[in-house]
Amino acid sequence: MPVTIDQVIQLIPDWRGRSVTSQPLSGGLTNTNYKVEVDGAPYFVRIPGESTDLLAVDRKNEHHNTVAAAKAGVGPKVIYHLPEHNVMVMEFIQGKTMSIQALQAPGMASRIAQSVQRLHAGPRFLTDFNMFRLVEFYLRRVKEHDVRIPQGYRERLPTVRRIEQAVTAHALPTVPCNNDLLAENYIDDGETLRLIDFEYSGNNDPCFELGNTCQELQYDDERFSELCGAYFGAPRSHVLARMRLYALMSDIGWTLWGALQSKVSTLDYDFWGYAQGRWARAVRMLDSAEFPIWLEEARRDD
């Protein structure tokens, strides 16, 4: 069983004998999060959920990469670490937690690119991240734990192999990536879009980072191009195709994540509905007229 927030507070010697209050924060789909105030000073406390090893969350990797992201100037500083409980107490970033709507506003793609570039130029992460290998890992866990997955999923796996062949034909050098930049993992501190939640972080192709966040933010063609241009200097067609294929792989991979969560999570959230939604969007992309064009374009090396 995970520790409670009261137990965490008792485990930090610096907080003993001081005025300490805590309140839960909403939004986490894997962990329980809290804002703790110690003599009025705020901290962010992350307590991991149960069975997250089934989701391929490596807590040693997460801690190392969170520290690295802070050094890059975009992640929160780690103030205390309780490795025996996989708990991190971090800097509480004062700012606005972003939303899909907020990050679709004019100029936001440029700000996202600036923050992501800082992360990608920072210290290397501990391990690598590869969505194709993660899909294989999840499928093994699905079989071991008799987890239901959306109908037709396995029939599409040969196409997943075609996607991997296309994006690895001229793979870009890997960089430290968050790999899970949904809207709520951006916090606007007034100057910078700070990045949080490094559970799935690892060195990866930057096109996955960009494609994944475009998918999470429900970006249209224009915004895909804007983010591509802001990051790479120009929205080149073969790079855009790579981003599109990785956006598709984001849905394919996180479909299985949602299915596994529906089996193991104790959080009050419709994870099966999440999995079905991700898969439905993936199928639309796989069956689109653009998909074979993306496969062809991604193999180019301009």
N, C-alpha and C positions, 0 to 999 in steps of 0.2 A: 504494500500500500504506500502511495506517496505521502510525504510528510505534509502536515497542515501548515498554514501560514503562522499559526501561533507557535508551533514547534520551530519553524525557521527563525522567528524573532528571538526565541530563547537561545538559539544556537550561535547567535552573533554577539560575541563578547562586548563589542563597542556600543551595543544598544542597551545593555543592561543598566538599570537604574535611571533610564531616560524616559521621556514621554513618547510613547510609540502608539500609533493608530494605523489601522489597515482597512482598505476597502477593495473589494473585487473589481476587476475591470472586465468589460465585455469584449467580445470579438475573437478570442482564441478558439481555434478548432482542434488543437492538439493538447494544449496545456491550460492550466489555470493561472491567471495573471493578477497581480495586486499592485496597488499603489500604497506604499508604506511611508508614513511621515514620522520622522524621528526629530523631536524638538523642532517641528515645523519644516525640516528639510525633507524633500520628497525623494523616494527611491522606487524603482520598478523591480518587482520580484516575480520571477518566472518559475513555477513548479510544474514539472513534466507530468503529462497524463500517463495512464496505464497502458502497457503493451506497445509503447511506441517503437520498441525494437522491431516489431513486425512491419513497421512502416519505413524501416531502414534509416531511423534517426540515430546517429552516432553522437552521443553527448560530449565525448572528448573532442571530436571534430568541431562540434558546434561552439564549444567554449573557446578553443584555439582560434577559430575563424571570427568569432565575435570580437575578440581582442584585436585581431588583425584589422578588422573593419574599422574599429575605433582609431587605430593608428593611421588608417587611410583618411580619417577625418569625416567619415559619414555614419559610422555605427556608434551606438552608445558605449560609454566606458563601462567595463566590468569592475564594480567596487568590491564585491565579495563573491567567492565561489565556494560552494559546499559540494565537492565532487562525490562524496559518499551518498548524497541525495540527488545529485545532478541538478542542483538549484543554483541559479545565478541571480545576484542582486546587482542591478545596473543603474547607471545614471538615468534619471527620469527626464526625458527630453521635453522641455516646455515648448509646446507648439500645437499645431492643428493636425490631427490625424486625417489623412486624406481620404477621399471617396472617388469612385469611378467618375462621377460627374465633375468633381473638382479637377481631376487629372485629365479630363477631356477639354478643359478650357484652353483658349489660345495661348501659346507660349509655353505650355506645360511640357510638351515633348522635349523642348530644348533644355528645360530645367532637369528633367529626368535624365537626359543624356549626360549632362554635366555631373550629376551625382554618380551615375553608373560608371562613367569614365574614371572618376576618382577612386571608386572601389576597385575597378579593374586594373588600375595603375598601382595599387597598394601592395602590401606584402602577400606573398603566395599563401594559399590556404593549405591546410594539413593534408587533405585528400582530394581526389578528383570526383566529379559528378558526371554521370552519363545516363541520360534518360532511357536509352535503349537497354542498358544493363539493368536499370531500375525496373523497367517493365518485366524483364525476365525474373528478377528477384520477387516482385509482387506476384507474378503468376505462380511461382513455387509456393509462396505463402497462401495464396488462394486455394491451391490444391491441398496443402497440408491441413488447412483449417476449414475446409469445406465451405468456402465463401462463395456466394452467388455473385455473378458478374453479368453485365448486360448481354442480352442475346446477340449473337453474331460477332462477338468480340474476337474469339479465337480464329474465326474464318478470315479476319483481316490481317493476321500476323504476317503472311507473306508480303503484303503491301508495306508493312512496317519495315521489313528488311529492305525493300526497295528505297524507302525514305532514307534509311541509314546509309545505303550505298551512295545515294545522291549527295547527302550533306558531308560525307567523309571523303568524297572524291578530291576535294581541295579544301581540307579542313583548315580553319584558322588556328593560330596558336592559342592555347587555353590561357585563361585569365581568372583571377578570383571572382567568382560569381555568387550572388545570393540564391538564384534559381527559383525563387518563390515570391517575386515582387508583385503581389496583389496590391490593390489600392491602399489597404490599411497598413501595409508595411512601409509606407512613405509617411514621414511626419515633417511638416513645414515649420521650421523653427524661426521663420522670418527672413532667413538668408539662404539657407540650403535645404533641399529635400533630403532629410536624414533617412537612412535605411535601417530597418530593424528585422529581427527574426531570421536567424542564420541556421535553422534546423537542417535545411537541405542544401546548405552552401557547399561549394567545392570548386575546384578549378575546372573550367568548362569553356566551350566555344562561346564567345560573346554573342553570337547570333541566337543562341538559346535564350540567354538573358533578355535580349531585346524582343524576340518573338513571344516568349512567355509573358512578359509584362504587357505587351500589346494585346494579347489574348485576354489576360486578366482585366485589363482596362477597357475591353470591348472597343478597341480602336478600329476605325474604318480605314479604307485604302489610303486616304489622304494623310491620316495620322501615322499609319505605318511608314509611309514615305517620309514624313516629317521627322520621325524619330530616327530612321535610318540615315537621313541626311545630316541630322544634328550630331550623330555619333561618328559616322564615317566620313563626313564632309560632303557627301553627295548620295542621293538615293539610287545606287546602282542596282540594275535589275537582278543580277545574279545574287547579290547580297540580300535583296528584298525577298527573293525566292527562298533563300536559306532561312530567313526570319519566319516566313510563312510556314515552311515545313516544320520548323521547331515549335511554332505556335500550335500547329496540329499535334505534334508529339506531346506538347504540354497537356492537351485534352486527353490524348490516349493514355498517358501515364497517370494523370491525376484521377482518371476514371477508376482505375484499380485502387488508388489510395482511398477514394470515397467508399468503394465496396468493402475494403478491409476495415475502415473506420466504422461502417455500419454494423460490423460484426463485433468489434472490440471496444469501441469508445463508450464511455459512460456519460458523455456530454449530451445535453438536450439539443440535438441538431439532426436534421433529416439528411444524413449522409448518403442514404440510398438514392434519394431524390437528386442530390448533388452529383452522384456518379452517373445517373441516367441523363442528367442535363449535359454533363461534359461529353458523354458518349454520343448523344444526339448531335451535338455541334460537330464533333469529330467526323461523324458519318456524313454530314452535309458537306464538309470540306473534302473528304475522300471521294465523294461522288460528284464534286463540282467540275465544271469544264476547265477551271484554272489548275486543278491538281496536276495533271500530266505536264502542263507548261512549267509549273514550279519544279517538278522533278528534272526536266530538261535544263532549265535555267540554272539550277543549283549546281549542276555539274560543270558549269563554265568556270574559267579562271581568268578574269579580265585584269 
